[in-house]
Amino acid sequence: MRTTLKRGSTNGTTDGAPVLPPGPLTHVTRYGPPRRSPFRLVGKVVAWLVAAVLVVAGGLAGGVWLWWEHSLAATAPSTPAERLAQQALDAPLPNQPAVAIVIGYDRRMGPERVLETRSDTIMLIRADPRLRTISMLSFPRDLLVEIAGCKASAPRLGKINEAFTSCGPRGTIQTVRGLTGIPINYFITVDMRGFIKIVNQLGGVYMDVDRRYFNDNEGLGPGQTYSAIDLRPGYQRLNGGDALAYVRYRHTDNDFYRNARQQEFVKAIKHQLSGFSAVQELPGIVNVIKSNVTIGAGGSKPLDIETVIRYAKLAYELPSGNLFQVRIAPETLTQNSFFALSAPESEIERAVDAFMNPDPEAPVKAAAVATGGRPRSRSQGPPASRVTVEVRNGNGVANSADDAAYLLQQRGYKAVSGGNADTFEYFETQVLYDRGVQGAAAAARDMVKLFGDAEAVEAPPGAELATMLRVVVGKTFQGTLAPVPRDTTPVHRPPRVVTDPASLAPLIRRQQRRAGFPLLVPTVRESNSSLSTLEGVRLYRLTPEHKGLRIVYNGPFGTDYWGIQQTSWTDAPILEGPTLVRKMGGREYRLYFNGPNLHMVAFEANGAAYWVVNTLLNALSNETMLAIAKGLKPPKA
C-alpha cells in the first residue's frame, strides 16, 4: 500500500515556504493479508555466492567487459514463468536501497522424470549504499501464509514453499510481498545443483564448524533419511559437498541453527574473496552461474553490468559488522499438527522493521557498553533539535526544497525552505557548513547520511550562512530520506562466567608437545556451559603448514555450542576485517560483531592466533565473550 503525505506546493520551479498538513500526523496502518508465522529457517544460500563472486569483475576491462555482458545476458529470465515473475517486481528507484528475493530450488527426481520442483530457500536481501549496510531475512519453508493466487486458483492458506511449486517464482514474490509489505526489486533463482560446483570452483571455503556433525543413512528406509554429513569441529576448509551438507543440516537441532549456519557461510565467502586473486578461476565460476542462476530486475530495463558491480562493490567493501542477520525470536513460535510454524503478527513486524532499518552504529555502541563505557556513535554530531538548516532547490524539480525541508522537520531539525539555488545543475546534494561554528562539520556528516548521494562541503568565503547548515538538493534527491535506524544497543550486564582454571590444563599441556605452537588454557567459561562430550578438544592439521586446536563447549541452551580456536595460522581468512580493535589488559583484541552482537573475539600472541566464537545464535553476551577471551592464559608448569 502506498501512503502519500501532502506537503503543500508552489507553481513552477520556485520553492516557497513549506505548508504543513493541518493537525498532527497520525499513525499509518498498513493493510494486507494476515501474517501467520515465521521462521523454520532455510537451507541453502548459494545465490549470495553470485554477488560475492561478481566482486572479482570490478577490476576487469576491455574484452573481459564484453564477455561479462554476454555472461550476464545468459542469466536473464528466459521461460514464461520467469518473465511473469519479472513483471511482478517493483522497479528499483535511483540512489535508493534495493531488495532482492533469493529463491533456491531443487528437483525431486523419479525413475524417468522430475516429480516436483520445490523452493527450499526463500530469503530477502536488502542493500543500502547510503548507510553501507546489507541485511538478510529468511523464511522457513513450512511458514503458514496466505499464498497468492495464480492461474485458476484463488489465494489460500498454505506453507510458503508451496507458492513456488504451484505458481513458480511469481507466486513466491507476490506471497512474500503480501506477507511483509516490502517492495521487491530483483529476483534470483538458483538451481541448487550448482552449489557444489561453485564452491569447488573457488577451491572450497574455510568455515568455522562449531561442533561434531555426523549422520549416516545406511540401513534406514524411505522417508527416514536426512542429508549425510561427517564433519569434525574446528576451523577448516570445506569442499562443495561438505559445505552443502553443513548449511542444510537440521537433524538434531532446528531451522534457527540452520539459518545461522547459512549466514555464517555468507560471511565466510566474503572473507575468502577479500583475498581472492585467482582471476583465472573466474571463467569457470561464471560458467557455473550461467547454467544455474536466473536474475530478473524490476522495471522495463534488463539488469546491466554497472548495477551488478555497484552492488557487488558494496558487498566487497562492506564494513565488518554491517551485515545484519535478522531472526525471529524462537520463543515466539508455535507449531500446529501439520508441522507448520506460526508466530504473533507483532513478531513478523519486528523482524521486518529490523530488516528495513539496520543501525550501522550498532557495533560501536555495543562495544562501548560491553567495555563499561557509554554508547557513542562515530559521528558525535549535535542532536537534530539543535541544528538549523536552510534548504535550497538545486535540481529544478518543483518543490524539492519544500519537500526536503518538510522531511527534515519530521526528523527534528529546525529546517526552512530558502527557495532556489544559484543553478539547477547540482547533481549530488551538497551540505554546506561553516567551519567556525562548533559542531557544524559533524552535523553536516550526519546530514549527508540522510541524503545518501551527497557531500559535505565547507562553505566558501562570502557564503554568509544564516543557519548552521545549508542544503542544496541535487538531482539525486528523489523525495525521500534514509530511514532512521532502530537503536539496538544492549544493556550492560556482568559477564556470566565461572572460574575454571584447572579442568583443561592437564589436557592442554599434553597436547602442547604435538601442537608446535604455544597453546593457551581457558581459565573461565560461561556459567551454564560444559565441555562437549563429542570431541570436546581436537588437535588437527588445519593446512599443510599449520595445525589447529579446537575446544568445544555445550552452550547455555544445551543444543548450542561455542568454541575456542587456536592456530599458528595468523592470517586465516576468518580474521579478515575486524569491526573494532580494542586494547585491554596488555592485549589487542579484534572484535567481530553481527550488528549489536559480539560474535567473535580474536588476538595474536607468541606468533599464533586465538579466537573465541559465540554460539550460532549468539547466546553468550558481549561481556561474557570478552571475559572468556581475557581468561585465556598460558598453562602453568
Disulfide bonds with the S-S distance in Angstrom:
Cys150-Cys167 2.05
